[in-house]
């Protein structure tokens, strides 16, 4: 119960013990609200105090004098305990124990302070560092694009993400679920994330480049793409063995792309139309021809029998990359369409919101007048959700332009 002084009394359950009957006691909890200007900063844990409710002779006797008296100075037998010794650790008054009382039978347990949880504050270093297992659990729920940015800007994260390659896979699985295709065997999870979310040409370093050519697993600007690719008709002179013989039949072992008649990249190859051209990477052509000639020199007697097996392995890798590139192109198209649809929905929401707010003005402004205002046209072209801030920014401009019509 709570009395008029905002103090709550709680009677504890009596537990029978051996020896003399225990003294009934209760717990007093101070429920008074702190007052003053700094009351909020002085809020502490509620203190409790154990108070006997009845007096049973021979069990506990409350000391009547809690301070040392003047007449007791120097008297060792009758000296009252000091103020420090008269209170226990839980701020309860000290009690004298009877001769038959044992410490393990004490009915007033000592209240030990509980360990408080760790508080994260900006600009204050933690006394206990977070172990690497906790960081692994935390970062596995992060966006792969965020992990990529942390790897580039934080040295400790660079080492941690480098030494934990499975973290990239957990992040991709959590963020994209099953919508994103699995990477081919020739790509690591980090390389996969870098091709998806990174930016900048991987050849000249142009920072504005974001286009990834999945047929070649490269992110290049248009100029670098033109320099590093060669058309199929122009590459026939490069398919020569050591004796000068034609080995253009190994071109099916190369990953390819498609260019249109204007030199624009269309998709993964090979091309099946007259207006489209199949292109290869110059480096891939040179590498494949060198491998073919090296294998032919190392296996002179058995190369004609082993060449088919060697080519089948190469073709299998090319087909795997082609299938992966097609899936990634479809995923990018669907993501782009979904993003465009979301943008269009936000623009329509802004238009509806502004029309409703303009109708409540004095005098009201109709939709036909708003469409003649440049400020309104610029505002509804922004693909963001409408709010009062955007309306308050548009309102004075709209009223001014509508009055000038």
N, C-alpha and C positions, 0 to 999 in steps of 0.2 A: 504494500500500500504506500501511498505518498501523502505526507502531511502538508500543512500549509507552508512549511519552510522548504519545500521541494527536496525532501530527503526520503529515499525509499528504504524500507526495512524488509529484509528477507530472512525468514527463519529457516535455518538449515536443518536437514534431516538428522535425527539423533541415531548414532550407530552404537550399539552396545559393545562395550569393551570389558576386559577383565579388570578386576580390582574395584575400587570405589566407583559409584555411579558418576558419569561425566556431568560436567556442568552445562546446562543448556546455553547456547550462544546464538547470536544472530550476526548478519553482515549488514553494515550500514554503507550504502553507496551514495556518495555525494552527487546529487543531480542538479546542483545550482548552476545556472548558466553564467559564464564569465561576462563581466561588464567592462566598459571602458573602450577607448579607441583602439587599443591593441589587443582586444579580447580574442580576435580570430587567430593572431599569431601565438597566443599563449594557450591554445587548446592542447591539452595533454591527455594521457590515458586516465580514465576515471579511477580514482583511488577508493579502496574499500577499507573498512576497519571492523574488526571482530569485537563485539561487545557482549559480555555475559548478560543473560536475561534473568538468572536467579543465582542465589548464593547457597552452595552446598558446602558445609564445613568439611575441611580436610582434603579437598580436591585442589582447588585453585583459590588463591587469595590475591585480590587485586591490591597492589600497593597504593596506599592512600597518598603518600608523598612521593611525587615523581622528580622533585628537584632536591638537591643537597641543601640541607638547612644550615643555618649559621652555627647552631649549637652542636652539629654533628661533625664539625671539622676536627680531624684528628682521631675520631673514634672509629677504630677499625672494625669492631664487632657490630656496631649499629649504624654504620655509614650507609646512607641511602644510595642506590645506584645513580650514576650520572644520567644526564639526559640522553647521551649517546647509547648507553647500555639499556635504557628503559624501553627502547623501541626495537622491535624485531625488524627483519629485512622487509617485511610486508607492511610496515608502518602500523603495526598493532601493538598495544601496550604489553609490557612484559608481565608475566605471571610467575609467582613463586610456586615451586613444585613441592608436592608432599613427599615424605620419605619413601613411600611405596611406589612412587611414579617412575616409570621407565621411559626413556626418550622415544622408543619406537611406538609407545602408546599415545603419543601426542595427537590430539584431535584437531589441532589447528595447523593444517599443512602450510608450508612456506610457499608463497606465490613467487615464482621465478619469472623474470621478464622474458617475453617471447621474442624470438629473433624476427626482426622486421624485414620485409622483402626489399630487394635491391631497387633503388630508385635511379632512373636514368635522367640526368640533367645535362643540358647543353653547357659546354665549357668546363665540366667537372669530370675529371678522370675517375674511373671506377677503381675501388680498392681491390676488387677481385676481377680478373680478366675472364672473358667468356672463352671457353675452350673451343677447339676446332670442330668438335662434333656438333655443338650447338650452332655454329656458323653454317655448317653443312646443312643442318635441318632448316635453318632460316632461309638460306639462299636457294634451296631447291624449290621454293614457292615464288621466286622472283621471276620477272619477265626476262626472257633471254636477251632482249635488247638492253635491259638495265644491267645484266651481268656483263655484257660486252662493253658498256660504258665504264663500269667499275674496273674492269680489267685494264682499260686504257688509261685511267686517271688515278688509280690507287695502286701503289707499288705492292703493298701486302696482299691485296686482292688479286693482283696479277700472279703472284706466286701460288696463292691458294687455288685459284681457278686453273692454273696450269697443272698443278699436281693432283687435281680431282676432275678428271675428264668426264666421269659419270654424272657429275653435277649438271652439266649442260643437258644431258638426256632427261634427267628428272625434271628440270625446268621446262624443257620443251613439251614433255608429256603432260605436265600440270597445266601449262598455259594454253596449249593448242589442242589438248586431248588427242583425238584420232583424225582431226581434219588435215593435219600437215603430213605429207608423204615421208616415209622413212628415207634417210640418206643412203646413197649407194656405198658399197664397201670401200671405195677409194676416197671417201670423204670422212673426216672426223667430225664429231659433234661441234667442236669449236669452229672448224672451217664452214660447216653448214650454217651455224648462227651468224658467222661473219659475212657470208654471201647473202643472207636474208636481210640482216639489219644494218650491216656496215654501209659506209658511203666513202666515195673517193675512188678514182681510177687506180687499179692495181698495177698500172704501167707507168703513166706519167704523173700520177698523184693529184689530178684535178679533183678538188674537194666537192664539186657540185654533182659528180657522177653518182648515180644510184641504180642504174640499169644493170642487172645481172643476166648474163647470157648463159643459161643453164645447160645449153648444148655443149659449151666449152668449159663450164664451171669457172667462169671468170667474170669480173666486173670491170668493164672498160668504157672509156669514152668512145664516141663514134670514130674519131680520128685514129685512135689506137686499134680499134676493131678493124678498120680498113687496112691498116699497115700489117697486122698480124695474121690476116686471112688471105687465102688464095683460092681462086675459082677452080673447079674440077678440070675444066678444059686447059687451064694454064698449068696445072700441076702434073700433067701427063709426062712432061719432059723430066720431071724429078723422079719418076718411078723407073729407075734403071738399076740393074744388078751390076756386079763387078765386071761382067763381060759386055755390058752395054745392052743387055736384053731387056725387053719390056716386061715389067712386073706390075702393071697397073691393076691387075686383078686383086691386089692386096688393099685396094682403096676401100673395100667394104669393111676393113678392119679399123677404119678411122672414124671418130666421131665427127659429125658434120652439122652444118647449119644451112639456112636458106636465105638468100638475098633476092629481093625483087629487082625489077628492071631499073629502078632508081638508086639501087645500092643500099636499101634499107633492110635491116634484119627482120625476117618474118617469123622464124621459128626453127625448131629442130629439124634436121634433114634426115634422109635425102629428099631432093625435090622431085616431083612427078609431073610438073607442068613445064611447057616450053618457055613461058615468060619468067619462070623462077630458076635460079641458079644455085647449085650445090657448092658450098665453100668448105674448106678445111683450114686448120691452123697450120701455118708454115712449119712451126716447131714440131707438130705431130707428124707431119709428112717426113721431115728429115729424120726424126727419131725412129719411125717405123722402117724406113728404108735401111737405115744403119743396122737395126736389129735383124732384119731379114738377111742382109749380106753377112753379118757376123755369124748367124746360125748356119748359113750355107757353108761358110768356111770351116766352122768347127765340126760339122757333120757332113763331110763330102759324100760318103758312101750311102748314108741313110737319110739324107735330107729330103729327098722326094717322097719318102714314106712318112716322115715326121712332119712335113710341111702342113699337111691337112690338119693334124692335131693342133699344131701351133696356131694356125689361122682360126680354128674353131674356138679356141680359148679367147683370142682377141675379139672375135665377133660376139661372143657371149658378153664380154665386158661392154662392148659398144651398145648392144641391145639393152642391157641393164641401164646404162646412162640415158639412152634415148627414151626409155619408158619413164625414168625418173624425171627427165627434163619436160616431157609432155605433161606429167602430173603437176609439176611445179608451175608451168605456164597456165594450166587450167586453174590452179589454186590462186595464182596472182590475179587472173581475170575475175574470178568470183569474189575475191577480196576487194578488188577495185570497184566492182559493180555494187557490192554491199555498202562500201564506203560512200559511193556516189548517191546511193538511195538514202542513206542516213543523212547526208548533207541536204538532199532535196527536202526530206521531211522536216529538218530543222528550219530551213528557209520558209517553208509553208507555215510552220508554227510561229515564226517571228511575224509573218505577214498577218496572221489571224490575231495575234496578241496586240499588235500595233493598231489594227483597225478597231478593235474593241476599246482600246484606251483613247483613241482619237474621237470616237463617238461620244465619249463622256466629257469632252472639253466644252468650254463655253466661249464662243459658239462651237458646235461640233464640226469636225472635218470629215467629209465623206471620202470613200475610197478613190473616187475619180480625181478629187483634188490632191490626194496623197500621191497618186501615181505621177502627177506632174511635178512633184517636189524632188529635186536631186538627192536631198538628204535621206528621204524615205527609200529611194531606189538603191542607194549605197548600203543602207542598213539591212534591207531584206536580202542582200546578196551575201551577207556574212553567214557562214554555216555554223552558227552557234545557237544554243537554246536561249529564248528570250527571258528577260528578267526586268525588274524595276530599274536597275541601273542603266540598262540599255535604253529603256523608255525615257528615263529622265534626261539622258543625253540627247535623245532625238527630239523630245518635246519642244524645247525653245527654237530649235532649227526649223521644225515643222510648222510651228505657229508663225514664225517670221516669213518663211517662204510661201505659206498659204495666204498670208495677208497681202503679199505682193502680186498674187495672181490676178 
